[in-house]
Amino acid sequence: MIAELKKNNLFIESNIFKSVENVNLDTVIAYKKNGTRHNFLDEY
């Protein structure tokens, strides 16, 4: 799939990895950290 995308965007691999860096945990529905699951509803 990435090979196909790379035909249109030579930077696809770096874009994918950069997108992971730009995650705002306050906007994620749920995530795990140190084996503990966190959910956006935890604060409500």
DALIN-V219870 format. One record per residue. N is the residue number from 1. PHI is phi as a letter, one per 30 degrees, with the letter a starting at -180 (NA if undefined). Layout:
n:N phi:PHI
n:N phi:PHI
This chain:
n:1 phi:NA
n:2 phi:d
n:3 phi:d
n:4 phi:d
n:5 phi:d
n:6 phi:d
n:7 phi:d
n:8 phi:c
n:9 phi:b
n:10 phi:d
n:11 phi:c
n:12 phi:e
n:13 phi:d
n:14 phi:d
n:15 phi:d
n:16 phi:d
n:17 phi:d
n:18 phi:d
n:19 phi:d
n:20 phi:d
n:21 phi:d
n:22 phi:c
n:23 phi:d
n:24 phi:c
n:25 phi:d
n:26 phi:d
n:27 phi:c
n:28 phi:d
n:29 phi:d
n:30 phi:a
n:31 phi:a
n:32 phi:c
n:33 phi:b
n:34 phi:h
n:35 phi:i
n:36 phi:c
n:37 phi:d
n:38 phi:c
n:39 phi:b
n:40 phi:d
n:41 phi:d
n:42 phi:e
n:43 phi:d
n:44 phi:c
